[in-house]
Amino acid sequence: MRLLTFKGGVHPKDKKELAGLAPIERIKPPEIVYLPLSQHTGVPSKPIIEKKDEVEVGMKIAESDGKLSVPLHSSVAGVYMGLVNYPHPLGGRKLAMKIKVDPERTEEWKSEEKEVGTLSNKDIIKIVKESGIVGMGGAAFPTFFKMQPPPDKKIADLIINGAECEPYLTADYRLMIERAEDILKGIDIIRSVINPDRIWIAIESNKMDAVERMKEVSSSYPSFNISIHKTKYPQGSEKQLIQAVKRQEVPEGGLPFDAGAYVQNIGTALAVYEAVCYSKPLYERVVTVTGSVRDPSNFLVPIGTPFNYLIEKAGGVIGTLMKVINGGPMMGIAQVYPEVPVIKGTTGILIQNREEVFSGIVGPCIRCAACIDVCPMCLMPTEINKFIETENFDKAEEMGVLSCMECGSCAYVCPSNIPLVQQFKYAKNEIMKGKK
């Protein structure tokens, strides 16, 4: 069996066994949900309802407020309590719509399946936008915008990202096992708009049952290909997937369509299917709650549900709680407040106890070049860091720090425990401040 792969990368223990066998479980909403207006790349949504208004599941409560923006929908039935300045999982505090849940009125979305064959590309893109769909692999880029590549850029390869390379996380894996038919229908809708020459569903080799399941249901889609990828982090990154599938690199500073590719996440394809075929907006998503919890789980949750509520539903913390991470251990963001809400881009919640949190001493660079060997972007992290330490940000930019994808591979292999990712984030912020 030929496994596709890319340059660089690392092999952390994937820990998929913790939640991998847990079927997706729909949970009841908490008493209060908090829906941040900023849940996607671009301009935050703009509220269109008033305090004390009643809301229903799937009701539009905030509209798009710019070219790169999408609406926001209520994930529960209840009463809108107004705007609050609430902790955000991506850091800091941001405006959020507070809704008090009415447990007597909360229902699942119900709608008859629609015939989509008569819809034009314009119709589909409009539905995707009005449904508030964004990339659900974590980046949260508005999907309607991504579905409109420049007319001079021919998309040869549509790549559906089922790699889910981040350790611990299993939401996409469970979706492929449990919702394969619906995912393929969503892929087919995206295909009808993008019109690629080839369609690839990319899955890592540690998910062979998902590979077999997708092969089984894709037999009625002869143009769909299942590509099996070597289990290696960060295989799920757009540029690394393109490199593995097409044996072609995205130009420096370029985007996937510059390499004739379009990449979309498994969960996003499912959301497109539900929106186009059932008029269902994006108001809930699957979230893996794993790590040091008694019952690692995959929950289908209303967006806006606080993290600590889901941790309790997963049986609570084992040991002394030290870290709550939005996402996985490699690229996830440690939280200051455990009550932050699930947003559209929340793939998982990782809990770490005292025994698991690393607190090694930072030492000097020993010039081993391990970071250079594993960098998937072919950068020289140790050299870049040298310039950051002396605040020579112009030279750091010249060395390619802005091309860093912050995957953490360099920091993972560094024997001196140098916090390279933090250094690069700091340099990027300083460079962008200088440009402004």
Beta strands, then each sheet from edge to edge (+ up, - down):
strand 1: 24-26
strand 2: 32-36
strand 3: 46-47
strand 4: 54-55
strand 5: 60-63
strand 6: 72-73
strand 7: 78-87
strand 8: 93-101
strand 9: 157-161
strand 10: 198-204
strand 11: 224-229
strand 12: 261-265
strand 13: 284-291
strand 14: 297-302
strand 15: 321-326
strand 16: 333-334
strand 17: 348-353
sheet 1: 1+ 14+ 13- 17- 15+ 16-
sheet 2: 2+ 8- 7+ 4-
sheet 3: 3+ 5- 6+
sheet 4: 11+ 10+ 9+ 12+
end
